Amino acid sequence: QVQLVESGGGLVQPGGSLRLACAASGSISSINTMGWYRQAPGKQRDLVATITRSGYTNVADSVKGRFTISRDNAKNTVYLQMNNLKPEDTAVYYCNYRDGIRSYWGQGTQVTVSS
């Protein structure tokens, strides 16, 4: 089992910034991918960004140039730096861990972008 604990969500004005963090613990594989997905009300859960343990990233076009994903392998923690936030970024953000045969989700953290 892998446990994921997310932090950093909240309310921010358009143009503002937030940083999300997700710490993994438990039975963690040496080869894994961690990342962030988001789900707005009434919509499907979509990819935001993922990063492998070696640092390869995959970032959604809708957030390229505004969001940056990074990770600290020593802490088994993934970060999402979100800049120039827009109202359409409002969603519950979920952390994900996968290692080929297993996939785990965090509980989600709300990000609301509103004036």
C-alpha positions in Angstrom: 0.0 0.0 0.0 1.0 3.6 -0.7 -0.4 6.5 1.2 -0.6 10.0 -0.3 -1.0 13.2 1.8 -1.7 16.4 -0.1 -1.4 19.9 1.1 -1.4 23.5 -0.3 -4.8 24.1 -1.8 -6.9 27.1 -1.1 -8.5 30.3 -2.4 -6.5 32.6 -4.6 -7.3 35.6 -6.8 -6.8 35.4 -10.6 -3.2 35.9 -11.4 -2.1 34.5 -8.1 0.0 31.5 -7.2 -0.3 28.4 -5.1 2.1 25.5 -4.4 0.7 22.0 -3.9 2.6 19.2 -2.2 2.0 15.5 -2.0 4.0 13.2 0.2 4.0 9.4 -0.4 4.7 6.8 2.2 4.5 3.0 2.5 5.5 0.4 -0.1 7.2 2.7 -2.7 8.8 1.3 -5.7 12.2 2.5 -7.0 10.5 3.1 -10.4 7.4 5.2 -10.2 5.6 8.2 -11.6 3.8 10.7 -9.5 1.6 13.5 -10.6 -1.4 15.7 -10.4 -4.9 15.4 -11.9 -7.8 17.7 -11.4 -11.6 17.5 -11.6 -14.0 20.4 -11.9 -17.7 20.0 -10.9 -19.5 18.0 -13.5 -16.4 17.2 -15.5 -14.0 14.2 -15.8 -10.7 14.0 -14.0 -8.0 15.3 -16.3 -4.2 15.1 -16.3 -2.4 18.2 -15.1 1.2 17.0 -14.9 3.2 13.9 -14.1 6.9 13.3 -13.3 8.9 10.1 -13.2 11.5 9.4 -10.6 14.2 10.2 -13.2 12.6 13.6 -13.8 10.8 13.1 -17.1 7.7 15.3 -17.1 4.4 15.3 -19.0 2.4 18.6 -18.7 -1.1 19.3 -20.0 -1.2 22.0 -22.8 -3.7 24.0 -20.7 -1.2 24.7 -18.0 2.1 24.7 -19.9 4.1 27.9 -19.1 2.1 28.4 -15.9 2.5 25.3 -13.8 5.7 23.5 -12.9 5.9 20.0 -11.5 8.9 18.8 -9.5 9.8 16.1 -7.0 12.1 15.4 -4.2 13.0 11.7 -4.4 14.6 11.7 -0.9 11.3 12.8 0.6 9.0 10.9 -1.9 7.3 14.2 -2.4 5.9 15.8 -5.6 5.2 19.5 -5.9 3.0 21.5 -8.3 3.9 25.2 -8.5 0.9 27.0 -10.0 1.4 30.6 -11.3 -0.9 33.0 -13.1 -3.9 31.0 -11.9 -7.1 31.5 -13.9 -10.8 30.9 -12.8 -10.8 27.8 -15.1 -8.1 26.2 -13.0 -10.7 25.9 -10.2 -11.0 22.2 -9.3 -10.2 19.5 -6.8 -6.6 18.5 -7.4 -5.7 14.9 -6.8 -2.2 13.4 -6.4 -1.5 10.1 -8.1 1.2 7.5 -7.6 1.7 4.7 -10.0 4.4 2.1 -10.6 3.2 0.0 -13.5 0.8 -2.3 -11.7 -0.4 -0.2 -8.9 -2.1 3.2 -8.8 -3.1 5.2 -5.8 -4.9 8.5 -5.3 -4.8 11.1 -2.6 -7.9 12.5 -1.0 -7.8 15.7 -3.1 -7.3 19.3 -2.3 -9.6 22.1 -3.4 -8.1 25.0 -5.5 -10.5 27.9 -6.1 -9.5 30.8 -8.3 -11.9 33.7 -7.8 -11.9 37.4 -7.2 
